[in-house]
Amino acid sequence: MKAGLINVGANSDPRCLGAWGPIFGDGTFDYVPIPEGSPTKDSWTYGDLGIPLFDKDGKSLKDLAAHYDPEFETYTYGDYPLTFEDGRLNKDFRSLNKDDYIFFFAGLEYRDSRIKRKKWMADKGFYIIGYFRIKEVLKDLNPTMYTPAFKAKYGNNAHVRRGTSDGPRNWIYKGKNKNSALLKIAVPFNRSTVEKVLKTTADGSKFKWGSKSDFFRINSYTRNPRVISSRDQLDILW
């Protein structure tokens, strides 16, 4: 058994909303997807997802298209191979198969004045927010395959909702309904956990934390997906 770990959700990059999703004092959070780069009439919007989002002038962004991926209605995640445009699926991640797991983590920022925050909660931190146990992997898709029958089964996926504007070679990972979830309470993916779960950087070298914040370093070290397979690493995630 293997498990992939991938960084998802809104972040400080203006193309990715320009802000981190919120985490609240009790450990609950809002999963805020990035904006949809190729919107169509079928795209999710932040209003559809029930996410209260506003611009700097206080105007609602409920009609802004959202790239809701991964989605936790029918548990699908789509992306392109690393060699295609801005795809992120490296060779290791593309090796995941049925009954392997995908863990999704996101950068979240503390925003709550109602209750005292939990001790493990930083001003900004990374947290595991959900997971899939893989049911099937659909490889090298292209928009001509998005027939009505295909959409009836995978139509919640953001890439399928792009229709003909989606790029070629998209992969979709479908999670098992009974073994996949968006968590109610975020699980810290902090320096200690990163060292125990990943053990080394992607190139096999030791982590160097230096004077930069742990948040900065974790964001840098996890830009590309990682796959783990040893029992001691997997046991930490369970």
Secondary structure by P-SEA (a helix, b strand, c coil): cbbbbbbbccccccccccbbbbbcccccccccccccccccccccccccccccccccccccccccccccccccccbbbbbbcccccccccccccccccccbbbbbbbbbbbbbcccccccccccbbbbbcccccccccccccccccccaaaaaacccccccccccccccbbbbbbbcccccccccbbbbbcaaaaaaaccccccccccccccccaaaaaaaaccbbbbbccaaaaaaac
